[in-house]
Amino acid sequence: MEHRLLQYFIAVCEELHFTRAAEKLGINQSTLSHQIQLLEHRVGAPLFVRIGKKTYVSEAGQILLKHSRNMFHELEQAAAAINELSSLQRGRLRIGASGNHLLTSAIIAFHRLHPGVELSVMELATDETKEGLLTNRLDLGVVFLPLEDELLHSAPLFHERLQLAVSVHSGLAGTPSIRLEELQRHPVIMLQHKFLVRQMMDAYCTQSGFTLKPIVELSTLDALLQMARSNIGAAVLPGSFLKTADCSGIHIIPIVNPVPQRTAGIVYRKETYMCASIQTFIRELTNSFEPD
């Protein structure tokens, strides 16, 4: 089976739209449709189901998609191993993280050792990082654990605690700590539901017998901090972020009884070829979280 046919097939699976997939591939739609028909003939089963104007991946298509992605991943791993054998550096390292602040120190140290390696770091929700790893769009992820999947390996890095950030002009400024249940009585700003930090906070509140309703939901940690600095409300933020962020005009309050906390770690596909660049980045990342 030609690799080209599988590349076309994966593109249609990702777009679920023949016209967009054809544009992505740089071919016309009729050529793409013909190639997919040829692939369906070779596998002996329809790969897509068309209902009205919508396209869905069939059961046979789901099976072929899983194995096709694994095949291309293995080819990429072989190329990485051969390049390293030839004393060539890996050209690009793709990383998904729950917050770019988690990687700053490791990126600086890594770049000094491997200036020729391109680093592509994306701030993603944990589920988005998982999807990126499973579809071979990412090499590494830094997320909250556990992240259960038989194809992924994970290792703990540090223990994350959520804290409250308020303006120095807030009525809470100067407060040494705040009980979790007391947050109900204050205007709170939080991340959107898709982020694990938010899910973690919601879970702790539920276990304590209440639901915390934020006055504002945002998608970035920087935006939450800015809202807190402007005294719009109290922002629930990871301690690791507050440790490295510009917290001028901000008072940080530990949340207690209970302390919302979870382990953060590194994750990658089990069959990933651990070339020198990946090993070096993991080492620098681990070192950046070791206590001084």
Protein Blocks (a to p, Z undefined) as FASTA:
>chain_A
ZZklmmmmmmmmmnopaklmmmmnopafklmmmmmmmmmmmnopafbdcehjbccddfkl
mmmmmmmmmmmmmmmmmmmmmmmmnopacfbdcdddfbfklmmmmmmmmmmmmmmbccdd
ddddfklmmmmmmnopafbdcdddddddfkbccddfbdcdddddddfkbmkgopabdcfk
lmmmpccddddfklmklmmmmmmmmmnopacddfbdcfbfklmmmmmmnonaccdddfkl
mmmmccehiacdddehiaddddddddddfklccdfklmmmmmmmmmmmpcZZ
